Amino acid sequence: MLGMMMNTPLLVSSILRHAANYHADREVVSQTVEGHIHRYTYADLSKRSQKLANALQKMGLQQGDRVGTLAWNGYRHLELYYGVSGSGLVCHTINPRLFQDQIGYIIEHAGDSVLFADLSFMPILEALAEQLSKLKAVVIMTDEEHMPKSDLLPNLKCYETLIAAESDHFDWPVFDENTASGLCYTSGTTGNPKGVLYSHRSTILHAFALSLPDALCLSASDTITPIVPMFHVNAWGLPYAALMVGAKLVLPGPKLDGASLHTLFENEGVTMTAGVPTVWLGLLDWMQANGKTFSSLQRLVIGGSSAPPVMITRFQKLGVKVRHAWGMTETSPVGLAAALLPQHESLPENEKLKLLAKQGRPLFGVEFRVDGDDGQPIARDGKMFGAMMVRGPWIASAYFNNQDSSAHTKDGWFNTGDVVTIDKDGFIQIVDRTKDVVKSGGEWISSIELENIAQAHPAIKEAAVVAKPDERWGERPVLVVQLQDDATFTKQDMIDLFTEQVSKWSIPDELIVVDELPHTATGKLLKTAIRKLIQEDLDKLATQNKVV
Ligand code: ADP
């Protein structure tokens, strides 16, 4: 017997309608690319998204057509999120930090009909001019006053002109909630990027789950700033969740340095923010150097890469609670969040920190399975390593226009490629990416664990651990560091540091100091490039060791 409840589809347009109806005066504040601060309300956002939807319809776009965006976190990008998906088109957010060839590949592979881009991406557009000339339109997200002139792209359209004459009323269509709403490509550190095609249903369920207290704990009393870009897994779902709960939304634009972020947080009374560790490192160091504190910030989410415990402590000292979270492009992204359980409240602070530094416990909606080498679930002892598999309504079931299904198992799970431990309370800790774990004589060494220890040393600005081939052990860890200005750190310092904290066989064999560590387009340490960067040093060390 079927239930007798209304079968209302879960659609992205319903979020906008709710925000406009019940949080009409709540503000959206944007640091614009043009330089000024822009502010308006959810009522304004709703009207302009409808104008945009009318303009898109006039361009002749059909349901399912892809609309590309190359844009920072700002109000026009938000209008595209709602105007495009709301009208049944697919909002394809492109990561401008990818290599130009990859951007070209992605636009082609996605089959984008139209591209909307911020002013700052003119050089990328000009480099891809020939390819872009095949699109229906390339729209620059600015007003007539700031429109650039380009000989290579003579037909650029202006966003404000495009929507100016349109009606601010558009009847959002009602369709199947499984319809595609957004498209986002993984950063593809190996091979070409792969497209993950979100649906209206997955987007809404994920935004619900995200807002819960032990996830990101969002409410109408919050002022939320997603530092994570809207071109990276939909800014972790915050542009949807913020409207769903009716929070004030502050969008930082292109300026993500410590000074700019601190000023924005203080001026706008930001209570909650989210981003990757590299951005937070910049903010913390700038605040320390300038003796600054926070007056409104209460909570901060760290994800995308492992949150070093020392970073959590530094924020705690500034009165900010840190929530560590895990996710992937393929998982919408959030699947794990580290919130303490009642039995943990009485633990000593250092034990609490150990739990808060784990990636966390599964959000309801995503199922996790951790398999050992034998394909059987591993013990929940917080020690054994296993491969993390996930499934659920906001996990990708396949890649867009791509036959590669090697990460999907026959019985319906997605293999995340992450190696993890799970403890008795269900806290999962990422030990490594499968390809980054250091396999030394039958033991697996976690590069993340060693990086976290190194990161806590005052002389070290950023640390990476990579494997080097070793005749006897198969692989051995190497510590690669960028030092703080004027600091020194020797191999003996490294041995002393690790001797106190890890077993002898986990201590890195070599220390290599570099000027800067390379990162991926999504701010993660780029291990392939780091291996290349240090190859010469390793060769030199190998010769020296032979001479000795
Ligand atoms: P990419 O395209 O680079 O894979 P994703 O954002 O999808 O971009 O990357 C997902 C991966 O990032 C995860 O599989 C995991 O290895 C890593 N990751 C995400 N969050 C965390 C975290 N909190 N701690 C450690 N690793 C993380």
Boltz pocket constraint, residues with backbone or C-beta under 6 A from the ligand:
constraints:
  - pocket:
      binder: B
      contacts: [[A, 185], [A, 186], [A, 187], [A, 188], [A, 189], [A, 233], [A, 302], [A, 303], [A, 304], [A, 305], [A, 306], [A, 307], [A, 324], [A, 325], [A, 326], [A, 327], [A, 328], [A, 329], [A, 330], [A, 359], [A, 416], [A, 417], [A, 418], [A, 430], [A, 432], [A, 433], [A, 520], [A, 522], [A, 524]]
      max_distance: 6.0
